[in-house]
Amino acid sequence: MKSIKNTRTLVLAALLAALTYIATTVIKIPTPTMGYVHIGDSFVLLSGYLLGPIVGGLSAGIGSMLSDLLGGYATWAPGTFTIKLATAMTAAAVFKVLGRTAGNKNRLHLFPKAILAGVAGEAVMIFGYFLYNILMLTVVNVGSESITLSAAIAESLAEIPFNVAQGIIGTGLSALLLPVTIGLPARQLP
């Protein structure tokens, strides 16, 4: 029986990684800061909620990283993997701490818990990309010219509103999708 559960978990992890990639790649809204806003974070968060911090984090990180690798943002792939892994892990941990009311047949009670867990996870995403953008601009020097630390911080601050918008959309969509996905054969939710 354990091998069937492991197979189902692996299949769900692969499915969520693929959905993360697709949702990140297909609907992209370019930003003036040379990045883009997408709905992939909804599946990043769902990965954490449904698969837990480790497997869910890896699924989210791999799906998100693939969108960078295959979408022309290869220099961002290591940061994206790490940040989305941490995003899903944080959301999963908060979701687990908030728990689930035993015997409650109404799945709508998960909505506020998913919102709170999503906010925590997306805060990690926003801060992670703020730091990684500074690293990319100063150390890796992704632009054609040298940039000072203060200029890199200013440019990274300009990205925050777009990451906040992405976080709000991802949190809302994941909270709406969670009650529908509970029946998926992964693991028992907290």
ABEGO torsion letter per residue (X at the ends): XAAAAAAAAAAAAAAAAAAAAAAAAABBBBBAAGBBBBAAAAAAAAAAAAAEAAAAAAAAAAAAAAAAAAAGAAAAAAAAAAAAAAAAAAAAAAAAAAEBBBGBABAAAAAAAAAAAAAAAAAAAAAAAAAAAAAAAAAAGABABBBBAAAAAAAAAAAAAAAAAAAAAAAAAAAAAAAAAAABBBBBBX
